[in-house]
Structures are given as C-alpha cells and as structure tokens.
Amino acid sequence: VIDSQENQILPEMGAEVIKFASEEMTESKDVKEDWQQPAAQILVTMGAKYPSIVLDEILTRFPTGGVLPHFFIVKTLGDFASSHSIATAPRLSEIMNRIVPL
C-alpha cells in the first residue's frame, strides 16, 4: 500500500509513520516476526522517499557503547542499506562506530 501511495504521503505524515513503525518493531524485546517484519518493511519502503528520517530513527534505536541492539534494528539497518545504498554511504562512519564495538 505504501509503495502505491508514496507520493501522497506528506513529510509530517511520513515522519509519524516511520516513528510508529519503529516503535511497533521494537516494542517487544522478543522476536515477534508476525508484526516486526512488516514494521521493518515499512521503514525500508519509507526510506525511498525519506531516507534521512528513516536512518535517523533506526540509529536512535541502535545503542552505543557495545550494547546489543534489538534484532530487528540490525536487520532493518541491513535491509535499508541494501535498498538505499546511496543514502547510507554518507553515514557509514556513524553506522560503523555503532557496529564495531559489538
């Protein structure tokens, strides 16, 4: 649905959808693929139009200091980077600074 309506989603609504999907994805510390996977896919899809907002949201939920992030944060970051490599490249240093200590 988001793919077909992408051009009609205003930035304010896009930011709310991104935040909601991120919250739903990480609400449970357990892996609950039935709702976390669709939430992750929403983030990756929204990244086509709002890559910086999505990446900011993912990285705010990726703890620093060697703390293990939620499984779906890592998976979504990988899926996002794979789908939106040009948007990801300028932030690789920031991403690697969070991943390497793990």
Backbone as a printed PyTorch tensor [residue, N CA C, xyz], in Angstrom:
tensor([[[  0.8270,  -1.1850,   0.0000],
         [  0.0000,   0.0000,   0.0000],
         [  0.8760,   1.2550,   0.0000]],

        [[  1.9220,   1.2460,   0.8200],
         [  2.7870,   2.4280,   0.9030],
         [  3.4800,   2.6730,  -0.4240]],

        [[  3.8950,   1.6010,  -1.1120],
         [  4.5440,   1.7700,  -2.4180],
         [  3.6590,   2.5320,  -3.3900]],

        [[  2.3710,   2.2060,  -3.4140],
         [  1.4740,   2.8330,  -4.3830],
         [  1.0500,   4.2420,  -3.9750]],

        [[  1.1130,   4.5580,  -2.6910],
         [  0.6860,   5.8640,  -2.1980],
         [  1.8490,   6.7560,  -1.7780]],

        [[  3.0510,   6.3260,  -2.0590],
         [  4.2570,   7.0100,  -1.5950],
         [  4.2720,   8.5070,  -1.9140]],

        [[  3.8410,   8.8930,  -3.0960],
         [  3.8840,  10.3010,  -3.4930],
         [  2.8360,  11.1580,  -2.7940]],

        [[  1.8580,  10.5300,  -2.1630],
         [  0.8120,  11.2770,  -1.4780],
         [  1.0800,  11.4480,   0.0160]],

        [[  2.1550,  10.8420,   0.5040],
         [  2.4810,  10.9300,   1.9280],
         [  3.3200,  12.1810,   2.1630]],

        [[  2.7650,  13.1220,   2.9050],
         [  3.4660,  14.3640,   3.2240],
         [  4.5590,  14.0980,   4.2570]],

        [[  5.5760,  14.9640,   4.3160],
         [  6.6870,  14.7370,   5.2560],
         [  6.2550,  14.5480,   6.7090]],

        [[  5.2810,  15.3180,   7.1640],
         [  4.8350,  15.1870,   8.5520],
         [  4.2180,  13.8050,   8.7930]],

        [[  3.3830,  13.3670,   7.8700],
         [  2.7670,  12.0440,   7.9860],
         [  3.8220,  10.9550,   7.8330]],

        [[  4.7650,  11.1650,   6.9310],
         [  5.8480,  10.2040,   6.7460],
         [  6.6460,  10.0110,   8.0240]],

        [[  6.9600,  11.1110,   8.7020],
         [  7.7140,  11.0380,   9.9540],
         [  6.9180,  10.2880,  11.0190]],

        [[  5.6130,  10.5000,  11.0680],
         [  4.7730,   9.7990,  12.0410],
         [  4.6980,   8.3050,  11.7380]],

        [[  4.5650,   7.9530,  10.4670],
         [  4.5180,   6.5420,  10.0720],
         [  5.8400,   5.8640,  10.4200]],

        [[  6.9420,   6.5450,  10.1430],
         [  8.2660,   5.9920,  10.4330],
         [  8.4310,   5.7650,  11.9340]],

        [[  8.0680,   6.7430,  12.7270],
         [  8.1870,   6.6100,  14.1860],
         [  7.2830,   5.4910,  14.7000]],

        [[  6.0620,   5.4230,  14.2130],
         [  5.1330,   4.3790,  14.6350],
         [  5.6690,   2.9910,  14.2790]],

        [[  6.1520,   2.8230,  13.0600],
         [  6.6880,   1.5240,  12.6380],
         [  7.8880,   1.1350,  13.4920]],

        [[  8.7390,   2.0940,  13.7820],
         [  9.9120,   1.8280,  14.6100],
         [  9.5120,   1.4220,  16.0290]],

        [[  8.5360,   2.1030,  16.5900],
         [  8.0570,   1.7640,  17.9330],
         [  7.4370,   0.3700,  17.9580]],

        [[  6.6220,   0.0650,  16.9720],
         [  5.9970,  -1.2550,  16.9010],
         [  7.0490,  -2.3510,  16.7410]],

        [[  8.0620,  -2.0620,  15.9700],
         [  9.1010,  -3.0450,  15.6890],
         [  9.9090,  -3.3820,  16.9460]],

        [[ 10.1250,  -2.4100,  17.8100],
         [ 10.9900,  -2.6110,  18.9700],
         [ 10.2340,  -2.6730,  20.2920]],

        [[  8.9140,  -2.6480,  20.2380],
         [  8.1170,  -2.6480,  21.4680],
         [  8.4120,  -3.8730,  22.3260]],

        [[  8.5040,  -5.0250,  21.6910],
         [  8.8090,  -6.2570,  22.4100],
         [ 10.2840,  -6.5940,  22.2090]],

        [[ 10.9480,  -6.9530,  23.2850],
         [ 12.3540,  -7.3410,  23.1760],
         [ 12.4900,  -8.7040,  22.5000]],

        [[ 11.4380,  -9.5000,  22.5540],
         [ 11.4270, -10.7990,  21.8840],
         [ 11.2100, -10.5880,  20.3910]],

        [[ 11.6160, -11.5640,  19.6010],
         [ 11.3850, -11.5030,  18.1590],
         [  9.9750, -12.0180,  17.9000]],

        [[  9.1480, -11.1420,  17.3730],
         [  7.7530, -11.4460,  17.0160],
         [  7.5920, -11.1010,  15.5380]],

        [[  8.0740, -12.0040,  14.7210],
         [  8.1800, -11.7400,  13.2960],
         [  6.8630, -11.3490,  12.6340]],

        [[  5.7470, -11.8110,  13.1670],
         [  4.4630, -11.5420,  12.5210],
         [  4.1160, -10.0620,  12.4550]],

        [[  4.5810,  -9.2380,  13.3980],
         [  4.3420,  -7.8030,  13.2630],
         [  5.6360,  -7.0030,  13.1380]],

        [[  6.7520,  -7.5410,  13.5970],
         [  8.0010,  -6.7940,  13.4920],
         [  8.5280,  -6.7600,  12.0610]],

        [[  8.3690,  -7.8500,  11.3190],
         [  8.8220,  -7.8680,   9.9270],
         [  8.0520,  -6.8550,   9.0710]],

        [[  6.7150,  -6.8030,   9.1570],
         [  6.0080,  -5.7770,   8.3850],
         [  6.4120,  -4.3500,   8.7860]],

        [[  6.6410,  -4.1220,  10.0750],
         [  7.0820,  -2.7950,  10.5210],
         [  8.4520,  -2.4630,   9.9280]],

        [[  9.3430,  -3.4460,   9.9080],
         [ 10.6670,  -3.2410,   9.3080],
         [ 10.5390,  -2.9290,   7.8190]],

        [[  9.6430,  -3.6340,   7.1510],
         [  9.4450,  -3.4030,   5.7160],
         [  8.8780,  -2.0080,   5.4470]],

        [[  8.0240,  -1.5290,   6.3350],
         [  7.5090,  -0.1650,   6.1950],
         [  8.6680,   0.8310,   6.2610]],

        [[  9.5880,   0.6270,   7.1980],
         [ 10.7340,   1.5360,   7.3110],
         [ 11.5810,   1.5220,   6.0450]],

        [[ 11.8520,   0.3380,   5.5190],
         [ 12.6600,   0.2460,   4.3030],
         [ 11.9320,   0.9060,   3.1260]],

        [[ 10.6390,   0.6820,   3.0290],
         [  9.8530,   1.2800,   1.9430],
         [  9.8070,   2.8000,   2.0700]],

        [[  9.5820,   3.2910,   3.2790],
         [  9.5460,   4.7370,   3.5010],
         [ 10.9140,   5.3730,   3.2290]],

        [[ 11.9660,   4.5880,   3.3350],
         [ 13.3060,   5.0880,   3.0610],
         [ 13.5110,   5.5380,   1.6280]],

        [[ 12.6800,   5.0780,   0.7250],
         [ 12.7890,   5.5240,  -0.6670],
         [ 12.4860,   7.0180,  -0.7840]],

        [[ 11.5540,   7.5120,   0.0190],
         [ 11.1730,   8.9230,  -0.0470],
         [ 11.8130,   9.7410,   1.0670]],

        [[ 11.9770,   9.1420,   2.2410],
         [ 12.5050,   9.8630,   3.4040],
         [ 13.7050,   9.1290,   4.0130]],

        [[ 14.7790,   8.9750,   3.2540],
         [ 15.9000,   8.1740,   3.7590],
         [ 16.5470,   8.7240,   5.0260]],

        [[ 16.6860,  10.0210,   5.1350],
         [ 17.3650,  10.5580,   6.3170],
         [ 16.5050,  10.3970,   7.5670]],

        [[ 15.1960,  10.5330,   7.4370],
         [ 14.3100,  10.3610,   8.5920],
         [ 14.3410,   8.9090,   9.0610]],

        [[ 14.2820,   7.9780,   8.1210],
         [ 14.3140,   6.5590,   8.4720],
         [ 15.6550,   6.2000,   9.1110]],

        [[ 16.7360,   6.6300,   8.5150],
         [ 18.0560,   6.3010,   9.0600],
         [ 18.2460,   6.9230,  10.4400]],

        [[ 17.7900,   8.1440,  10.6210],
         [ 17.8540,   8.7730,  11.9460],
         [ 17.0810,   7.9500,  12.9780]],

        [[ 15.9030,   7.5040,  12.6050],
         [ 15.0700,   6.7180,  13.5290],
         [ 15.7250,   5.3830,  13.8630]],

        [[ 16.2660,   4.7160,  12.8680],
         [ 16.9400,   3.4360,  13.1210],
         [ 18.1340,   3.6470,  14.0440]],

        [[ 18.9260,   4.6740,  13.7690],
         [ 20.1340,   4.8980,  14.5630],
         [ 19.8270,   5.3770,  15.9820]],

        [[ 18.7000,   6.0420,  16.1920],
         [ 18.3640,   6.4330,  17.5600],
         [ 18.0100,   5.2110,  18.3980]],

        [[ 17.6220,   4.1340,  17.7490],
         [ 17.2810,   2.9030,  18.4580],
         [ 18.4290,   1.8960,  18.4410]],

        [[ 19.5780,   2.3040,  17.9280],
         [ 20.7710,   1.4630,  17.8970],
         [ 21.7110,   1.9830,  18.9770]],

        [[ 21.7420,   1.3260,  20.1350],
         [ 22.5250,   1.8580,  21.2570],
         [ 24.0270,   1.8690,  20.9790]],

        [[ 24.7120,   2.7620,  21.6480],
         [ 26.1660,   2.8440,  21.5330],
         [ 26.7990,   2.1510,  22.7340]],

        [[ 28.1040,   2.0340,  22.7010],
         [ 28.8300,   1.5030,  23.8480],
         [ 28.8160,  -0.0110,  23.9590]],

        [[ 28.6700,  -0.7060,  22.8480],
         [ 28.7450,  -2.1530,  22.8720],
         [ 27.4890,  -2.8630,  23.3420]],

        [[ 26.3870,  -2.1310,  23.5300],
         [ 25.1170,  -2.7440,  23.9400],
         [ 24.4660,  -3.3510,  22.6940]],

        [[ 24.0180,  -4.5850,  22.8300],
         [ 23.3990,  -5.2440,  21.6820],
         [ 22.0540,  -4.6080,  21.3430]],

        [[ 21.8640,  -4.2340,  20.0820],
         [ 20.5810,  -3.6560,  19.6650],
         [ 19.5360,  -4.7550,  19.4540]],

        [[ 18.3120,  -4.3350,  19.3190],
         [ 17.2080,  -5.2450,  19.0010],
         [ 17.5210,  -5.9380,  17.6760]],

        [[ 17.1710,  -7.2140,  17.5690],
         [ 17.4180,  -7.9830,  16.3510],
         [ 16.9020,  -7.2620,  15.1070]],

        [[ 15.6840,  -6.7240,  15.1860],
         [ 15.0930,  -6.1090,  14.0020],
         [ 15.7080,  -4.7420,  13.6690]],

        [[ 16.3650,  -4.1070,  14.6140],
         [ 17.0960,  -2.8780,  14.2860],
         [ 18.2650,  -3.2250,  13.3670]],

        [[ 18.9980,  -4.2700,  13.7170],
         [ 20.1310,  -4.6910,  12.8870],
         [ 19.6450,  -5.1640,  11.5260]],

        [[ 18.5990,  -5.9720,  11.5100],
         [ 18.0690,  -6.4800,  10.2460],
         [ 17.5540,  -5.3470,   9.3600]],

        [[ 16.8220,  -4.4230,   9.9610],
         [ 16.2700,  -3.3080,   9.1920],
         [ 17.3800,  -2.4040,   8.6690]],

        [[ 18.3960,  -2.1790,   9.4730],
         [ 19.5330,  -1.3730,   9.0150],
         [ 20.1950,  -2.0340,   7.8080]],

        [[ 20.3650,  -3.3420,   7.8630],
         [ 20.9420,  -4.0650,   6.7260],
         [ 20.0590,  -4.0010,   5.4930]],

        [[ 18.7580,  -4.2070,   5.6700],
         [ 17.8280,  -4.1300,   4.5420],
         [ 17.7890,  -2.7240,   3.9650]],

        [[ 17.8060,  -1.7260,   4.8420],
         [ 17.8040,  -0.3310,   4.3930],
         [ 19.0660,  -0.0360,   3.5870]],

        [[ 20.2190,  -0.4390,   4.1210],
         [ 21.4970,  -0.1840,   3.4330],
         [ 21.5420,  -0.8750,   2.0790]],

        [[ 20.9870,  -2.0630,   2.0200],
         [ 20.9540,  -2.8000,   0.7580],
         [ 20.0480,  -2.1240,  -0.2700]],

        [[ 18.9250,  -1.6230,   0.1790],
         [ 17.9600,  -0.9930,  -0.7300],
         [ 18.2800,   0.4610,  -1.0420]],

        [[ 18.9550,   1.1470,  -0.1210],
         [ 19.1990,   2.5870,  -0.2590],
         [ 20.6750,   2.9010,   0.0150]],

        [[ 21.5390,   2.2860,  -0.7780],
         [ 22.9810,   2.4030,  -0.5300],
         [ 23.4940,   3.8330,  -0.6730]],

        [[ 22.9550,   4.5880,  -1.5880],
         [ 23.4280,   5.9650,  -1.7860],
         [ 23.0850,   6.8250,  -0.5710]],

        [[ 21.9240,   6.6070,   0.0330],
         [ 21.5610,   7.3630,   1.2330],
         [ 22.3510,   6.8990,   2.4470]],

        [[ 22.7810,   5.6480,   2.4420],
         [ 23.5080,   5.0840,   3.5700],
         [ 24.9830,   5.4650,   3.5540]],

        [[ 25.5780,   5.5610,   2.3900],
         [ 27.0240,   5.7720,   2.2680],
         [ 27.5620,   6.9660,   3.0650]],

        [[ 26.9220,   8.1320,   3.0390],
         [ 27.4810,   9.2590,   3.8010],
         [ 27.4890,   9.0410,   5.3160]],

        [[ 26.7250,   8.0710,   5.7900],
         [ 26.6290,   7.8560,   7.2370],
         [ 27.3220,   6.5690,   7.6790]],

        [[ 28.1300,   5.9900,   6.7890],
         [ 28.8040,   4.7360,   7.1150],
         [ 29.7040,   4.8470,   8.3420]],

        [[ 30.3740,   5.9500,   8.4870],
         [ 31.2570,   6.1260,   9.6450],
         [ 30.4450,   6.0520,  10.9360]],

        [[ 29.3330,   6.7480,  10.9780],
         [ 28.4610,   6.7300,  12.1550],
         [ 27.9240,   5.3190,  12.4160]],

        [[ 27.5280,   4.6460,  11.3550],
         [ 26.9980,   3.2810,  11.4840],
         [ 28.0770,   2.3340,  11.9910]],

        [[ 29.2530,   2.4110,  11.4070],
         [ 30.3490,   1.5240,  11.8050],
         [ 30.7830,   1.7900,  13.2450]],

        [[ 30.7370,   3.0320,  13.6890],
         [ 31.0800,   3.3340,  15.0740],
         [ 30.1350,   2.6690,  16.0630]],

        [[ 28.9320,   2.3630,  15.6220],
         [ 27.9820,   1.6730,  16.4850],
         [ 28.1310,   0.1650,  16.3830]],

        [[ 28.5100,  -0.3230,  15.2070],
         [ 28.5870,  -1.7730,  14.9780],
         [ 29.9020,  -2.3640,  15.4750]],

        [[ 31.0070,  -1.7280,  15.2190],
         [ 32.3280,  -2.3070,  15.5200],
         [ 32.4950,  -2.6850,  16.9830]],

        [[ 32.0470,  -1.8960,  17.9460],
         [ 32.2310,  -2.3120,  19.3500],
         [ 31.5060,  -3.6060,  19.7140]],

        [[ 30.5570,  -4.0420,  18.8880],
         [ 29.8080,  -5.2600,  19.1990],
         [ 30.6940,  -6.4490,  18.9720]]])
